[in-house]
Amino acid sequence: MADSPLLIVSGIFLLAGLVKGMVGLGLPTIAMGLLCLLMQPVEAAAFVVIPNALTNAWQMIGGASFAALARRLALLLIGLAMGTFASISLLASGSGSIAAALLGLVLVAYGLHGLTSTQIEVDPKYERLASPVTGAVSGLLNGATGVFVVPSTPYLASLRMSKDELIQSVGMLAFTAAITLGAALWLSGRYSATDMSWVGLVPAVVGMYMGLRIRRRLNPDLFRRWFLAGLVLLGGYMLFR
């Protein structure tokens, strides 16, 4: 990769890490959306795997509720993995226009949900039914577009968790999505740990550190609304293109 595109990719991951540090999520969403303006979705997904997995590892294991949450979310994570493997052929086939259009739809849906919807709560007695279905739908989108946030992230927010549990759960979900996406791409012959997939790791970590520091000074809710509005515009542009 030439120096100029390499700098652009690094800048994208710096921005994506900054957003994740400030609002707790958004790295693969931002990175995939912007990278797909430069390359095919399958290439963008390969860049996102390692930064997404490693930046979420600490978020997944850093809290005190890892074992309990792993048991509670097991069906969600299994559904996510199965859905990813089931739909990876769309991303791996090089059907760039279809995958980009799907990604645009995901970004618009996620942004509009965050901007307009009221918070709902899922009764715990329905979790065993809702979790695998939600995980499977998110996995199908993860395998097709490289982005897993819909409907899994709104679903997690509806499970009556504490703030710390929710943050840890999002990390667990994002880590699983990244690992299964990487494995599915590798089995499809479209991913190698020796390619440029490590490029985004350092700028993503630097961006996260900066975002965490900025979070203490800015209103995160206001920034989150601007972030969601940006996703709607980006997704709309991808659909239009």
C-alpha positions, -999 to 999 in steps of 0.1 A, spaced: 0 0 0 13 34 -9 22 59 18 -8 82 11 -35 55 13 -17 41 44 -20 75 61 -57 78 52 -64 43 66 -44 52 98 -64 84 101 -97 65 97 -87 42 126 -76 71 147 -110 87 142 -128 54 149 -108 48 180 -115 84 192 -153 78 188 -150 45 207 -131 61 235 -157 88 238 -190 69 235 -179 33 242 -186 18 208 -185 26 171 -150 15 160 -160 -11 134 -191 10 123 -170 41 116 -140 22 102 -161 1 78 -182 30 66 -152 51 57 -130 24 45 -157 12 20 -153 46 3 -118 36 -5 -119 -1 -11 -141 -32 -15 -161 -42 17 -142 -75 20 -109 -56 21 -122 -32 46 -134 -60 68 -100 -76 69 -85 -43 81 -111 -40 109 -107 -75 124 -76 -71 146 -82 -35 158 -118 -43 167 -108 -76 185 -79 -62 205 -95 -29 215 -125 -48 228 -105 -75 247 -99 -52 277 -135 -41 277 -146 -77 277 -124 -91 305 -118 -59 325 -150 -59 345 -160 -80 375 -190 -98 358 -172 -117 330 -183 -152 340 -219 -142 348 -223 -122 316 -207 -150 295 -233 -174 308 -262 -149 303 -251 -139 268 -240 -174 255 -270 -179 232 -266 -143 218 -229 -149 211 -235 -184 196 -262 -170 173 -238 -142 163 -211 -166 154 -234 -189 134 -250 -160 115 -216 -147 106 -204 -180 91 -238 -184 73 -236 -151 54 -198 -146 49 -201 -158 13 -217 -125 4 -188 -105 17 -161 -129 5 -175 -132 -30 -165 -97 -38 -201 -85 -43 -189 -50 -33 -220 -31 -44 -244 -54 -26 -224 -54 6 -219 -17 5 -256 -11 1 -263 -34 30 -238 -16 51 -254 17 42 -288 3 53 -272 -9 86 -256 25 93 -288 44 86 -309 20 107 -285 22 136 -282 60 135 -320 65 132 -327 41 160 -303 59 183 -316 93 174 -354 87 174 -364 56 194 -373 54 230 -355 29 253 -374 -4 256 -368 -32 282 -369 -69 275 -384 -91 302 -357 -116 315 -380 -145 309 -379 -139 271 -341 -136 269 -336 -173 260 -358 -169 230 -348 -133 220 -310 -137 224 -303 -164 198 -326 -147 173 -310 -113 178 -276 -128 177 -283 -146 144 -297 -115 127 -266 -95 138 -244 -123 127 -260 -124 93 -253 -87 89 -218 -91 104 -209 -117 78 -225 -97 49 -212 -62 58 -186 -65 86 -208 -45 110 -228 -62 138 -244 -34 157 -280 -39 145 -300 -52 163 -276 -66 189 -265 -33 205 -300 -19 211 -310 -53 224 -282 -53 250 -293 -18 261 -328 -33 267 -316 -60 292 -318 -40 324 -280 -41 330 -260 -18 351 -237 7 332 -206 -14 339 -223 -46 328 -235 -30 296 -201 -17 287 -186 -52 294 -213 -69 274 -207 -46 243 -170 -55 245 -179 -92 246 -202 -88 217 -177 -68 196 -148 -92 204 -169 -122 193 -180 -105 162 -144 -96 152 -130 -131 159 -158 -149 141 -156 -125 111 -118 -130 109 -122 -168 111 -150 -168 85 -129 -147 61 -99 -169 67 -118 -201 59 -131 -183 28 -95 -175 17 -100 -138 20 -80 -130 52 -45 -135 64 -28 -124 96 2 -114 76 -16 -89 54 -23 -52 63 -48 -60 90 -25 -48 117 -22 -13 102 -51 1 121 -43 -12 156 -19 15 168 -39 45 156 -71 29 170 -55 25 204 -42 60 203 -76 73 193 -92 54 222 -68 69 247 -75 104 233 -113 97 234 -112 86 270 -95 118 280 -119 140 260 -149 121 274 -142 135 309 -144 171 295 -173 169 270 -209 160 271 -209 124 258 -246 125 250 -243 155 227 -213 139 210 -232 106 206 -261 124 188 -236 140 164 -220 106 159 -253 90 151 -263 118 127 -230 113 109 -237 76 105 -271 84 90 -255 107 65 -226 83 57 -250 54 53 -273 75 30 -243 84 9 -233 48 5 -269 38 -5 -270 67 -30 -237 58 -45 
